[in-house]
Amino acid sequence: MKVTVIKKKEDKNLNLISSIIMFILGIILTLNANQLITTIFIILGVIVTAFGIIRLGTYFKEKKQFNLDNNETLVSGILGIAIGLLTILLASILSNAIQIISGIWLLLVGLNKLTIYLQFKTNPVDLVLAIILILLGIYTILFANAILIIIGIALIITSIYDIINEFKKNN
């Protein structure tokens, strides 16, 4: 018995559109990883601030409508606004902290692999990986988040492959 899978035209278009979106995201990650992280922190701060404003509005609404004094709602609203605004104001600093922390992590993992290689003379591939991790760690600390750039490059390659395959299927 032969099974034939029939895809709707909408599915094909959706695959192409998602591949194009992944391609654009890959370019953004590759070219401007640090700014993307800062933007994510700003968006997160706006969301948390909005949550705080909603909680504060709920507090005043309940107080007026039901004569309730729900201090938990008041406190969570004030904290939400404060944390959200701090996140927005410190977005660049938080982004830099993530960059430095991930760079230090890559550097430490690379140094650990190098130490193990030098002690036990394991596979030469381990030496190459150690050197690559050390270099990526240094690059991440000094310039940009190498992990996000690598993810961006992988997204670009994958999306190009998917786009080519979609066009091959349609022809």
C-alpha positions in Angstrom: 0.0 0.0 0.0 1.4 3.4 -1.0 0.8 6.4 1.1 0.9 9.8 -0.5 1.1 13.0 1.6 -0.6 16.0 0.1 0.3 19.4 1.4 -1.9 22.4 1.0 -0.6 25.4 -0.8 -1.0 27.4 2.5 1.4 25.0 4.2 4.0 25.5 1.5 3.6 29.3 1.8 3.9 29.1 5.6 7.1 27.1 5.3 8.6 29.7 3.0 7.5 32.6 5.2 8.9 31.0 8.3 12.2 30.3 6.5 12.4 34.0 5.5 11.6 35.1 9.1 14.4 32.8 10.4 16.8 34.2 7.8 16.0 37.7 8.9 16.4 36.7 12.6 19.7 35.0 11.7 21.0 38.2 10.1 20.0 40.3 13.1 21.7 37.9 15.5 24.8 37.8 13.4 25.2 41.5 12.8 23.8 42.9 16.0 23.6 40.4 18.8 24.2 42.8 21.6 21.6 45.3 20.5 19.1 42.4 20.2 19.7 41.4 23.8 19.3 45.1 24.9 16.0 45.3 22.9 14.7 42.1 24.6 15.4 43.6 28.0 13.6 46.7 27.0 10.6 44.7 25.8 10.7 42.7 29.0 10.8 45.8 31.1 7.8 47.3 29.2 5.8 44.1 29.8 6.7 44.0 33.5 5.9 47.7 33.9 2.5 47.2 32.1 1.8 44.3 34.5 2.6 46.6 37.5 0.3 49.3 36.1 -2.5 46.8 35.6 -2.0 45.5 39.2 -2.0 49.0 40.6 -5.2 49.8 38.6 -6.8 46.6 39.9 -5.9 47.7 43.5 -7.5 51.1 43.1 -10.6 49.7 41.3 -11.1 47.0 44.0 -10.6 49.6 46.7 -13.1 52.0 45.2 -15.7 49.4 44.1 -15.6 46.9 46.9 -13.9 48.9 49.6 -11.1 46.3 49.8 -7.5 47.0 50.8 -5.6 44.2 49.1 -2.0 45.1 50.0 -0.7 42.2 47.9 -2.1 43.7 44.7 -0.7 47.1 45.7 2.8 45.8 46.5 2.9 43.6 43.4 1.9 46.6 41.3 4.5 48.9 42.7 7.2 46.3 42.5 6.2 45.5 38.9 6.5 49.1 37.9 9.8 49.5 39.8 11.4 46.3 38.4 10.1 47.1 34.9 11.5 50.6 34.8 14.8 49.4 36.2 15.0 46.7 33.5 14.3 49.4 30.9 16.9 51.8 32.3 19.5 49.1 32.9 18.9 47.2 29.7 22.3 48.0 28.2 24.1 47.1 31.4 22.2 43.8 31.7 23.1 43.0 28.1 26.7 43.7 28.7 26.6 41.6 31.9 25.2 38.6 29.9 27.9 39.1 27.2 30.7 39.2 29.8 29.3 36.2 31.8 28.9 34.1 28.7 32.4 35.1 27.5 33.9 34.1 30.9 32.0 30.8 30.8 33.3 30.0 27.3 36.8 31.0 28.4 36.6 28.8 31.6 35.3 25.8 29.7 38.0 26.2 27.1 40.7 26.5 29.7 39.4 23.5 31.5 39.5 21.5 28.3 43.0 22.7 27.6 44.1 21.7 31.1 42.6 18.2 30.7 44.3 17.9 27.3 47.7 18.9 28.6 47.4 16.6 31.6 46.2 13.5 29.9 47.2 14.0 26.2 43.8 13.1 25.0 42.5 13.4 21.4 44.0 16.3 19.5 40.4 17.3 18.6 40.1 18.2 22.3 43.0 20.7 21.9 41.4 22.3 18.9 38.0 22.6 20.7 39.7 24.1 23.7 41.5 26.7 21.6 38.2 27.5 19.8 36.3 27.9 23.1 39.1 30.1 24.5 39.0 32.3 21.4 35.2 32.5 21.4 35.3 33.5 25.1 37.8 36.3 24.5 35.8 37.5 21.5 32.6 37.4 23.5 34.1 39.4 26.3 35.7 42.0 24.1 33.4 42.4 21.1 30.0 40.6 20.8 28.2 37.6 22.1 29.7 34.8 20.0 27.1 32.3 21.0 24.3 34.4 19.5 26.4 35.1 16.4 26.9 31.3 15.9 23.2 30.7 16.4 22.5 33.5 13.8 24.8 31.9 11.3 23.2 28.5 11.8 19.7 30.1 11.3 20.9 31.8 8.1 22.3 28.5 6.7 19.3 26.5 7.7 16.8 29.0 6.3 18.7 29.3 3.0 18.6 25.5 2.7 14.9 25.5 3.5 14.1 28.2 1.0 16.1 26.4 -1.7 14.2 23.2 -0.9 10.8 25.0 -1.1 11.6 26.4 -4.5 12.8 23.0 -5.7 9.5 21.4 -4.5 7.5 24.0 -6.3 9.3 23.4 -9.7 
